[in-house]
Amino acid sequence: MEIVCGQCGKTISGEGAAFCPYCGAKLTQERKTPETRNEEAEQVVRKALSVNSYPERKKILLKGLEAYPGSLEIAWELLFIGEPEKKRTRNMDFSIIKCWNLDVYRNPGEFSDEKRERMREQLFSAPELVQTLNRFDNPGEKQQEYLQRLCREYVELFLEGSNQVMGNLFGFHFDRNKEKKLATPVAQMISRICEDEKLPPEQREQLWKALYQAYGTRTGGNMKYLDELLDS
């Protein structure tokens, strides 16, 4: 029988185990069963994604999770919503948007060592992330999918949505030369990721590749400018 630890999310094989060998938490004898689609839960996710407000989106998902507590669809979507800072250090608080944690590689000087460590944790090792990933049959692939989506959302929201990056005229953004405008900040972020010794080499590679792919997705596959900067 396989048991899933409710604390760390790891699967333990064999009967009779009272405590998790990975984290020490007390185990309940519940079998790991294959996840099946839940149409009602999927409707909750669609409703949440139709809302632009992240706090409101989170309310919808949490309410849905109360109705469908075993829903992997809802648990997965909740991974892309962060938590507001308890003590604000800036006028605008982006911490409710999970992909904002990638800002640690765009503006590292704006964060303390402790804050940078917490931001890295949200990318790879936050408890809720580990628990959810380990509910999938392919947690490694889902980890990469998680990073790829975070990177796409970051490029779209915080780079394409930035006047500093894209420039504007009377408050309007123009997509002309988007590939060139996005290349500089993305190349800088990739460079900082590759130099981040706080991450193991395999995590660095996962993350920079996810950001590289996100740039390609947002630029229609035109990698010319980014490749030139990375090769220089």
Contacts in CASP RR format, 6 or more apart in sequence:
PFRMAT RR
TARGET T0000
AUTHOR 0000-0000-0000
METHOD contacts of the structure
MODEL  1
MEIVCGQCGKTISGEGAAFCPYCGAKLTQERKTPETRNEEAEQVVRKALS
VNSYPERKKILLKGLEAYPGSLEIAWELLFIGEPEKKRTRNMDFSIIKCW
NLDVYRNPGEFSDEKRERMREQLFSAPELVQTLNRFDNPGEKQQEYLQRL
CREYVELFLEGSNQVMGNLFGFHFDRNKEKKLATPVAQMISRICEDEKLP
PEQREQLWKALYQAYGTRTGGNMKYLDELLDS
1 13 0 8 1.000
1 14 0 8 1.000
1 15 0 8 1.000
1 29 0 8 1.000
1 31 0 8 1.000
2 11 0 8 1.000
2 12 0 8 1.000
2 13 0 8 1.000
2 14 0 8 1.000
2 31 0 8 1.000
2 32 0 8 1.000
3 11 0 8 1.000
3 12 0 8 1.000
3 14 0 8 1.000
3 17 0 8 1.000
3 27 0 8 1.000
3 28 0 8 1.000
3 29 0 8 1.000
3 30 0 8 1.000
3 31 0 8 1.000
3 32 0 8 1.000
4 10 0 8 1.000
4 11 0 8 1.000
4 12 0 8 1.000
4 30 0 8 1.000
4 32 0 8 1.000
4 134 0 8 1.000
4 135 0 8 1.000
5 11 0 8 1.000
5 12 0 8 1.000
5 20 0 8 1.000
5 22 0 8 1.000
5 23 0 8 1.000
5 25 0 8 1.000
5 27 0 8 1.000
6 25 0 8 1.000
6 28 0 8 1.000
6 131 0 8 1.000
7 20 0 8 1.000
7 23 0 8 1.000
7 24 0 8 1.000
7 25 0 8 1.000
7 131 0 8 1.000
8 20 0 8 1.000
8 22 0 8 1.000
8 23 0 8 1.000
8 25 0 8 1.000
8 127 0 8 1.000
8 130 0 8 1.000
8 131 0 8 1.000
8 134 0 8 1.000
9 130 0 8 1.000
9 131 0 8 1.000
9 134 0 8 1.000
9 135 0 8 1.000
10 20 0 8 1.000
10 22 0 8 1.000
10 23 0 8 1.000
10 134 0 8 1.000
11 32 0 8 1.000
11 134 0 8 1.000
12 20 0 8 1.000
12 21 0 8 1.000
12 22 0 8 1.000
12 27 0 8 1.000
15 29 0 8 1.000
16 29 0 8 1.000
17 27 0 8 1.000
18 26 0 8 1.000
18 27 0 8 1.000
19 25 0 8 1.000
19 26 0 8 1.000
19 27 0 8 1.000
20 26 0 8 1.000
20 27 0 8 1.000
34 137 0 8 1.000
35 72 0 8 1.000
35 135 0 8 1.000
35 136 0 8 1.000
37 73 0 8 1.000
38 68 0 8 1.000
38 71 0 8 1.000
38 73 0 8 1.000
40 67 0 8 1.000
40 68 0 8 1.000
41 64 0 8 1.000
41 68 0 8 1.000
41 71 0 8 1.000
41 73 0 8 1.000
41 74 0 8 1.000
42 73 0 8 1.000
44 60 0 8 1.000
44 61 0 8 1.000
44 63 0 8 1.000
44 64 0 8 1.000
44 67 0 8 1.000
44 68 0 8 1.000
44 71 0 8 1.000
44 73 0 8 1.000
44 74 0 8 1.000
45 61 0 8 1.000
45 73 0 8 1.000
45 74 0 8 1.000
45 77 0 8 1.000
47 60 0 8 1.000
48 57 0 8 1.000
48 58 0 8 1.000
48 60 0 8 1.000
48 61 0 8 1.000
48 77 0 8 1.000
49 57 0 8 1.000
49 77 0 8 1.000
51 57 0 8 1.000
51 60 0 8 1.000
54 81 0 8 1.000
54 82 0 8 1.000
54 96 0 8 1.000
54 97 0 8 1.000
55 84 0 8 1.000
55 96 0 8 1.000
57 81 0 8 1.000
58 78 0 8 1.000
58 81 0 8 1.000
58 82 0 8 1.000
58 96 0 8 1.000
61 74 0 8 1.000
61 77 0 8 1.000
61 78 0 8 1.000
61 81 0 8 1.000
62 78 0 8 1.000
64 71 0 8 1.000
64 74 0 8 1.000
65 71 0 8 1.000
65 74 0 8 1.000
65 75 0 8 1.000
65 78 0 8 1.000
68 74 0 8 1.000
72 132 0 8 1.000
72 135 0 8 1.000
72 136 0 8 1.000
75 132 0 8 1.000
75 135 0 8 1.000
76 132 0 8 1.000
78 128 0 8 1.000
79 98 0 8 1.000
79 128 0 8 1.000
79 129 0 8 1.000
79 132 0 8 1.000
79 146 0 8 1.000
80 98 0 8 1.000
80 99 0 8 1.000
80 149 0 8 1.000
80 150 0 8 1.000
80 153 0 8 1.000
81 96 0 8 1.000
81 97 0 8 1.000
81 98 0 8 1.000
82 95 0 8 1.000
82 96 0 8 1.000
82 97 0 8 1.000
82 98 0 8 1.000
82 122 0 8 1.000
83 95 0 8 1.000
83 96 0 8 1.000
84 93 0 8 1.000
84 95 0 8 1.000
84 96 0 8 1.000
85 93 0 8 1.000
85 95 0 8 1.000
94 100 0 8 1.000
94 103 0 8 1.000
94 158 0 8 1.000
97 153 0 8 1.000
97 157 0 8 1.000
98 122 0 8 1.000
98 150 0 8 1.000
98 153 0 8 1.000
99 149 0 8 1.000
99 150 0 8 1.000
99 151 0 8 1.000
99 153 0 8 1.000
99 154 0 8 1.000
99 157 0 8 1.000
99 158 0 8 1.000
100 154 0 8 1.000
100 158 0 8 1.000
101 119 0 8 1.000
101 120 0 8 1.000
101 122 0 8 1.000
101 123 0 8 1.000
101 150 0 8 1.000
102 119 0 8 1.000
102 123 0 8 1.000
102 150 0 8 1.000
102 151 0 8 1.000
102 154 0 8 1.000
102 158 0 8 1.000
102 189 0 8 1.000
102 211 0 8 1.000
103 110 0 8 1.000
103 111 0 8 1.000
103 119 0 8 1.000
103 154 0 8 1.000
103 158 0 8 1.000
104 111 0 8 1.000
104 115 0 8 1.000
104 116 0 8 1.000
104 119 0 8 1.000
104 120 0 8 1.000
105 189 0 8 1.000
105 192 0 8 1.000
105 193 0 8 1.000
105 196 0 8 1.000
106 158 0 8 1.000
106 185 0 8 1.000
106 188 0 8 1.000
106 189 0 8 1.000
108 116 0 8 1.000
108 192 0 8 1.000
111 119 0 8 1.000
116 198 0 8 1.000
117 198 0 8 1.000
120 196 0 8 1.000
120 198 0 8 1.000
120 199 0 8 1.000
122 129 0 8 1.000
123 147 0 8 1.000
123 150 0 8 1.000
123 203 0 8 1.000
123 207 0 8 1.000
124 143 0 8 1.000
124 199 0 8 1.000
124 203 0 8 1.000
129 146 0 8 1.000
133 139 0 8 1.000
133 140 0 8 1.000
133 142 0 8 1.000
133 143 0 8 1.000
133 146 0 8 1.000
136 142 0 8 1.000
143 206 0 8 1.000
144 206 0 8 1.000
144 210 0 8 1.000
147 206 0 8 1.000
147 207 0 8 1.000
147 210 0 8 1.000
148 210 0 8 1.000
148 213 0 8 1.000
148 214 0 8 1.000
150 210 0 8 1.000
151 207 0 8 1.000
151 210 0 8 1.000
151 211 0 8 1.000
151 213 0 8 1.000
151 214 0 8 1.000
152 214 0 8 1.000
152 217 0 8 1.000
152 218 0 8 1.000
154 211 0 8 1.000
154 214 0 8 1.000
155 182 0 8 1.000
155 186 0 8 1.000
155 211 0 8 1.000
155 214 0 8 1.000
155 215 0 8 1.000
155 218 0 8 1.000
156 218 0 8 1.000
159 165 0 8 1.000
159 166 0 8 1.000
159 182 0 8 1.000
159 185 0 8 1.000
159 186 0 8 1.000
160 166 0 8 1.000
160 173 0 8 1.000
160 178 0 8 1.000
160 182 0 8 1.000
160 218 0 8 1.000
161 173 0 8 1.000
163 171 0 8 1.000
163 173 0 8 1.000
165 181 0 8 1.000
165 182 0 8 1.000
165 184 0 8 1.000
165 185 0 8 1.000
166 173 0 8 1.000
166 174 0 8 1.000
166 178 0 8 1.000
166 181 0 8 1.000
167 173 0 8 1.000
167 174 0 8 1.000
167 181 0 8 1.000
168 174 0 8 1.000
178 218 0 8 1.000
178 219 0 8 1.000
179 219 0 8 1.000
179 222 0 8 1.000
179 224 0 8 1.000
179 225 0 8 1.000
179 226 0 8 1.000
180 225 0 8 1.000
182 215 0 8 1.000
182 218 0 8 1.000
182 219 0 8 1.000
182 226 0 8 1.000
183 215 0 8 1.000
183 225 0 8 1.000
183 226 0 8 1.000
183 228 0 8 1.000
183 229 0 8 1.000
184 229 0 8 1.000
186 211 0 8 1.000
186 212 0 8 1.000
186 215 0 8 1.000
186 226 0 8 1.000
187 226 0 8 1.000
187 229 0 8 1.000
187 230 0 8 1.000
189 211 0 8 1.000
190 208 0 8 1.000
190 211 0 8 1.000
190 212 0 8 1.000
190 230 0 8 1.000
191 230 0 8 1.000
193 199 0 8 1.000
193 204 0 8 1.000
193 207 0 8 1.000
193 208 0 8 1.000
193 211 0 8 1.000
194 204 0 8 1.000
194 208 0 8 1.000
196 204 0 8 1.000
199 207 0 8 1.000
212 223 0 8 1.000
212 226 0 8 1.000
215 223 0 8 1.000
215 226 0 8 1.000
216 222 0 8 1.000
216 223 0 8 1.000
216 226 0 8 1.000
END
